[in-house]
């Protein structure tokens, strides 16, 4: 529901991004890959931000899987959380 209808193969895309997240998270644990994996994860989170904005604008309710959620007020929490994750990844994998 977070992906615009114009994008094909939405379910496959969700699964692929999930696998990608897991692989990048694992690669952060490998010392030689830690810094590059951190940057990749930060870029990934920045690229996912539009999906969160789209979901908020279209009132996606994540608990029920419907379009009657909190709407744009959802972003007051999601965007700072995303920034927190980006800072956390930066501090733990790049600046360490």
Beta strands, then each sheet from edge to edge (+ up, - down):
end
